[in-house]
Amino acid sequence: MNAKPLRFGIAGLGAVGGGVLRILQNHPVHLERRGGCPLVISAVSGRDRSKDRGVSISAYAWEDDAIKLASRDDVDIVVELIGGDEGVARTLVETALKNGKPVITANKALLAKHGLALAQLAEKNELPLCYEAAVGGGTPMIKMMREALTANAILKFRGILNGSTNFILSEIRDSGRSYDAVIAEAKEKGFLEADPSLDIDGHDAGHKLCILGSIAFGIKPALDKLPRTGIGKIKLEDIQNAESNGYRFKLVCWAERHEKGVVTLAVEAGLVPRDSIMARVEKGKNILMVQGDSVGSSLCEGMGAGPGPTASAVVADMVDIARGGRTDSVFGVAANDLLDGNFVSPEDVAGDFVVLRANEKPLVFSNQRRSEIQEQGKIFRLFSDI
Ligand SMILES: NC(=O)c1ccc[n+]([C@@H]2O[C@H](COP(=O)([O-])OP(=O)(O)OC[C@H]3O[C@@H](n4cnc5c(N)ncnc54)[C@H](OP(=O)(O)O)[C@@H]3O)[C@@H](O)[C@H]2O)c1
């Protein structure tokens, strides 16, 4: 195999960036066979060059200014693993695409907020903009929705897409400790984002849902139209009440297509039956369950975060580009042809609901709107339909 090496510039050497370096260093032959050419790193960038990252960076050129990676002659492809929806990450991605360099990123916040403009730029310049790692970490949710299920009109999908909140809910249930105690420990262990509300209030899940919704329904990413309720209001006694009556709490990303192209996208702390597939998705795992008009239901499950799983998806994008790349539609439909979403609020969408009541059996309501339920108690949407 004598093909020219494909040369990467990697910005961000933290959990994900470090994981990518490890895979490339550990499997050069395997990746060359898969990609059809050697995958090599020319240059890297982080904030602190001297930091011990548990993986050697001595073989690579260093840039203090990550944006310079986008202009280096020895960088064919830019990999953005810094994070954040503005600042260096955004400028780096835009500069690389303007300079004719394909981009790989794991940055869901950036794509949810600026995905349309970035997709237009990438498509105008006929460049791949790859982001498999942005949703579902190591599980191929983007490929599933965009490629594997492309023949289908997507009718609905359900996802558990935030490992931190899933971990917190599992931990409260298993340990019997209060929400506040588990959050405090999760913060101390660095398990939550620096700003924990990103996870707890459903923002991170919302970014991922926004991206998936765009692909599923062929609509422009519209983060500001996406209602979110996080897990902040769920108490230990709610979790115990639900468990003892056959239900389990999950932070669910859900989407439905209604008539005439109207859709609902929402992040909602809701209930699933305790014996369901979604209930089994515990701790840091993610799941996506999709219902298409031809395929029926299909699912994808695995580790949604962490250096290994997330880097696995980033490296898969590297191999895809080496193999000829995705220069077609970033969101599955050409960016200029994406439609404005026509949204209906989850409050106006009928579904199944459970009313949890202290010291009494829960009440279950089918095919109703939340506002139609007059019973006293805490009302939660029940997800048991895929
Ligand atoms: N962690 C996960 O499991 C996971 C899963 C899916 C997607 N993602 C996404 O992947 C991206 C990276 O996440 P992460 O967890 O790897 O973050 P992280 O561990 O905080 O690493 C961020 C890296 O960016 C570097 N950095 C920060 N500001 C910079 C700047 N101005 N110029 C150059 N480098 C800069 C940091 O450098 P120093 O190391 O020198 O401080 C660090 O190496 C984010 O978009 C995140 O949402 C992460």
The ligand as an SDF file (V2000), in Angstrom:
LIG
                    3D

 48 52  0  0  0  0  0  0  0  0999 V2000
  -15.5870   13.6580   26.7560 N   0  0  0  0  0  0  0  0  0  0  0  0
  -16.5060   12.9600   26.1160 C   0  0  0  0  0  0  0  0  0  0  0  0
  -16.8260   11.8250   26.4990 O   0  0  0  0  0  0  0  0  0  0  0  0
  -17.1640   13.5210   24.8870 C   0  0  0  0  0  0  0  0  0  0  0  0
  -18.1430   12.7690   24.2330 C   0  0  0  0  0  0  0  0  0  0  0  0
  -18.7200   13.2490   23.0500 C   0  0  0  0  0  0  0  0  0  0  0  0
  -18.3300   14.4810   22.5650 C   0  0  0  0  0  0  0  0  0  0  0  0
  -17.4030   15.2240   23.2520 N   0  0  0  0  0  0  0  0  0  0  0  0
  -17.0260   16.5260   22.7020 C   0  0  0  0  0  0  0  0  0  0  0  0
  -15.6520   16.4770   22.3650 O   0  0  0  0  0  0  0  0  0  0  0  0
  -15.0700   17.7620   22.5200 C   0  0  0  0  0  0  0  0  0  0  0  0
  -13.8680   17.6550   23.4610 C   0  0  0  0  0  0  0  0  0  0  0  0
  -14.3170   17.1700   24.7000 O   0  0  0  0  0  0  0  0  0  0  0  0
  -13.2870   16.6360   25.8050 P   0  0  0  0  0  0  0  0  0  0  0  0
  -14.1050   15.9150   26.8100 O   0  0  0  0  0  0  0  0  0  0  0  0
  -12.1350   15.9550   25.1830 O   0  0  0  0  0  0  0  0  0  0  0  0
  -12.8150   18.0220   26.4540 O   0  0  0  0  0  0  0  0  0  0  0  0
  -11.5760   18.2560   27.4400 P   0  0  0  0  0  0  0  0  0  0  0  0
  -11.1240   16.9910   28.0550 O   0  0  0  0  0  0  0  0  0  0  0  0
  -11.9350   19.4060   28.2830 O   0  0  0  0  0  0  0  0  0  0  0  0
  -10.4300   18.7100   26.4090 O   0  0  0  0  0  0  0  0  0  0  0  0
  -10.4520   19.9370   25.7550 C   0  0  0  0  0  0  0  0  0  0  0  0
   -9.1010   20.1730   25.1270 C   0  0  0  0  0  0  0  0  0  0  0  0
   -9.1360   21.3960   24.4230 O   0  0  0  0  0  0  0  0  0  0  0  0
   -7.9200   22.1080   24.7010 C   0  0  0  0  0  0  0  0  0  0  0  0
   -8.1880   23.5180   24.5550 N   0  0  0  0  0  0  0  0  0  0  0  0
   -9.0280   24.3120   25.2690 C   0  0  0  0  0  0  0  0  0  0  0  0
   -8.9810   25.5690   24.8230 N   0  0  0  0  0  0  0  0  0  0  0  0
   -8.0940   25.5770   23.7930 C   0  0  0  0  0  0  0  0  0  0  0  0
   -7.5910   26.5630   22.9300 C   0  0  0  0  0  0  0  0  0  0  0  0
   -8.0010   27.8260   23.0100 N   0  0  0  0  0  0  0  0  0  0  0  0
   -6.6760   26.1970   21.9970 N   0  0  0  0  0  0  0  0  0  0  0  0
   -6.2530   24.9290   21.9000 C   0  0  0  0  0  0  0  0  0  0  0  0
   -6.6840   23.9370   22.7000 N   0  0  0  0  0  0  0  0  0  0  0  0
   -7.5980   24.2680   23.6300 C   0  0  0  0  0  0  0  0  0  0  0  0
   -7.5460   21.7330   26.1110 C   0  0  0  0  0  0  0  0  0  0  0  0
   -6.1610   21.9400   26.2580 O   0  0  0  0  0  0  0  0  0  0  0  0
   -5.3290   21.5870   27.5930 P   0  0  0  0  0  0  0  0  0  0  0  0
   -5.4250   20.0890   27.7260 O   0  0  0  0  0  0  0  0  0  0  0  0
   -3.9410   22.0140   27.3110 O   0  0  0  0  0  0  0  0  0  0  0  0
   -6.0160   22.3080   28.7150 O   0  0  0  0  0  0  0  0  0  0  0  0
   -7.9380   20.2600   26.1320 C   0  0  0  0  0  0  0  0  0  0  0  0
   -6.8690   19.4640   25.6570 O   0  0  0  0  0  0  0  0  0  0  0  0
  -16.2100   18.6610   23.0450 C   0  0  0  0  0  0  0  0  0  0  0  0
  -16.8260   19.3020   21.9550 O   0  0  0  0  0  0  0  0  0  0  0  0
  -17.1690   17.6810   23.6770 C   0  0  0  0  0  0  0  0  0  0  0  0
  -18.5020   18.1500   23.7100 O   0  0  0  0  0  0  0  0  0  0  0  0
  -16.8210   14.7700   24.3850 C   0  0  0  0  0  0  0  0  0  0  0  0
  1  2  1  0
  2  3  2  0
  2  4  1  0
  4  5  1  0
  4 48  2  0
  5  6  2  0
  6  7  1  0
  7  8  2  0
  8  9  1  0
  8 48  1  0
  9 10  1  0
  9 46  1  0
 10 11  1  0
 11 12  1  0
 11 44  1  0
 12 13  1  0
 13 14  1  0
 14 15  2  0
 14 16  1  0
 14 17  1  0
 17 18  1  0
 18 19  2  0
 18 20  1  0
 18 21  1  0
 21 22  1  0
 22 23  1  0
 23 24  1  0
 23 42  1  0
 24 25  1  0
 25 26  1  0
 25 36  1  0
 26 27  1  0
 26 35  1  0
 27 28  2  0
 28 29  1  0
 29 30  1  0
 29 35  2  0
 30 31  1  0
 30 32  2  0
 32 33  1  0
 33 34  2  0
 34 35  1  0
 36 37  1  0
 36 42  1  0
 37 38  1  0
 38 39  2  0
 38 40  1  0
 38 41  1  0
 42 43  1  0
 44 45  1  0
 44 46  1  0
 46 47  1  0
M  CHG  2   8   1  16  -1
M  END
$$$$
